[in-house]
Amino acid sequence: MTDSRHRFLFSKGNIRGIWVNLEAGYQQLLSNSDYPEMLQTTLGEACVASCLLAATIKSNGSLTMQLKGDGDLQMLVMQTLADGDFRGMASWAENRKLSSASLFGKQGKLVITLDPGEGKKRYQGITEVVDDSLLLSLENYLTRSEQLPTRLWLASRPGEKTAGLLLQQLPDADLEYWEHLTIMADTIKSDELLDLDVQDILTRLYHEESLQLFPEEKLRFSCSCTRQKVVDMILGLGSVEAQQVLAEESIFEVKCEFCSKKDCFDEIDLETIFTTGKPPNMDDKIH
Ligand SMILES: [Zn+2]
């Protein structure tokens, strides 16, 4: 029932819908940092929104959502693969008391990058953050990016679960029918979105409509970090800089901000990295 996505298609009007509900994966994402409650809500909404939007791209594509603010939230990144893997993190001004009125600041930006996969060209859209609201900013982005008109409904219970609904016009959509469907969706309450399963939501909103519900797709928290990517980062830093860190800290530690996985390197490891460009083999580690 949880961490899943369902697509559905109305029998008339060329309008489709997507529903997402996350629990275990959302909790796993939150466990990587000591996020304040307000950020847990924002992360939940961002997570669900990106799982909804990623479903509109091809199966080997990906979607990256970045929120850069000058308010209490400094940066939020959410990466979602069309096939259901997602990861995300946020950083915030830890010495400030978070406030919903200044979470994103005055010059917040929302950047959405769509990678359709198969070597096709990436698309990047940038929009201002509207009214300190992720939802409004996303809808603003969707309207401006000349894609198919889309509406989103998002809900989060911080630390517990998060869910959302998307309606999207397909080419030649019936605009009157669209109006009717979105007015119905506007009546859904956050608790209903969070606690009802897809069947109950569709019955609650659209029991008079004819629609086709597609099989469940599983979603999961999954980080794509690898030791080679860490090594590439160290190579990018350069030998002098890396040695300096090692001299100060006695061990070179790299922590993945998405999944909290740690990689530690000593002097001999760094030597291996800068000679071979590869991660040191942990199996025959003798030092
Ligand atoms: Zn990771």
Boltz pocket constraint, residues with backbone or C-beta under 6 A from the ligand:
constraints:
  - pocket:
      binder: B
      contacts: [[A, 223], [A, 224], [A, 225], [A, 256], [A, 257], [A, 258], [A, 259], [A, 260], [A, 261]]
      max_distance: 6.0
